[in-house]
Amino acid sequence: MEFKTLKAIFKHLFNFLVLSSISFAATANVMLVDGYVRAMPASVPNTAAYFTLENHNNSDVKLVGVKTSAAKVAQLHTILKEDGMIKMRQVEGFTIPSHGALTLQPTGDHVMLLSLIAPLAVNDNVALELIFEDGQQLMIELPVLKQAATQHDETAEHHHHH
């Protein structure tokens, strides 16, 4: 009799493990391809993170949040053109299409790091915890780089945050 209950317990455990590994697979299939955090002068408390994620799942994945110990707040932002003005908007999330990629860049979607805990130096690494809609998380590390800013970037910089 006891043997039977143990077997039932193991069976439940086994099923649980199988189910867990299926749910973990989603984020395992999201990969960081490339990215960086923009180096800013020490006097500037905010910066932005840009990166590319590839989604190797058969379904869309939605990035809904970012946490980092490098800044008090990390927000998902997009840049919109409204009446010829470039504006930044905080958004709920970015969808990474199935077998597609999400590219965060200075002229479009990006992650804002607000109220940096300490100035970031070039070649520092910043750890970001990406949070997906299904509760999965992905830890990534990005180098701090001074990207050559094009003229376009300069105008799209975050003037109205000041």
Rosetta blueprint (number, residue, H / E / L):
1 M L
2 E H
3 F H
4 K H
5 T H
6 L H
7 K H
8 A H
9 I H
10 F H
11 K H
12 H H
13 L H
14 F H
15 N H
16 F H
17 L H
18 V H
19 L H
20 S H
21 S H
22 I H
23 S H
24 F H
25 A H
26 A H
27 T H
28 A H
29 N L
30 V E
31 M E
32 L E
33 V E
34 D E
35 G E
36 Y E
37 V E
38 R E
39 A L
40 M L
41 P L
42 A L
43 S L
44 V L
45 P L
46 N L
47 T E
48 A E
49 A E
50 Y E
51 F E
52 T E
53 L E
54 E E
55 N E
56 H L
57 N L
58 N L
59 S L
60 D L
61 V E
62 K E
63 L E
64 V E
65 G E
66 V E
67 K E
68 T E
69 S L
70 A L
71 A E
72 K E
73 V E
74 A E
75 Q E
76 L E
77 H E
78 T E
79 I E
80 L E
81 K E
82 E E
83 D L
84 G L
85 M E
86 I E
87 K E
88 M E
89 R E
90 Q E
91 V L
92 E L
93 G L
94 F E
95 T E
96 I E
97 P L
98 S L
99 H L
100 G L
101 A E
102 L E
103 T E
104 L L
105 Q L
106 P L
107 T L
108 G L
109 D L
110 H E
111 V E
112 M E
113 L E
114 L E
115 S E
116 L E
117 I L
118 A L
119 P L
120 L L
121 A L
122 V L
123 N L
124 D L
125 N E
126 V E
127 A E
128 L E
129 E E
130 L E
131 I E
132 F E
133 E L
134 D L
135 G L
136 Q L
137 Q E
138 L E
139 M E
140 I E
141 E E
142 L E
143 P E
144 V E
145 L E
146 K L
147 Q L
148 A L
149 A L
150 T L
151 Q H
152 H H
153 D H
154 E H
155 T H
156 A H
157 E L
158 H L
159 H H
160 H H
161 H H
162 H L
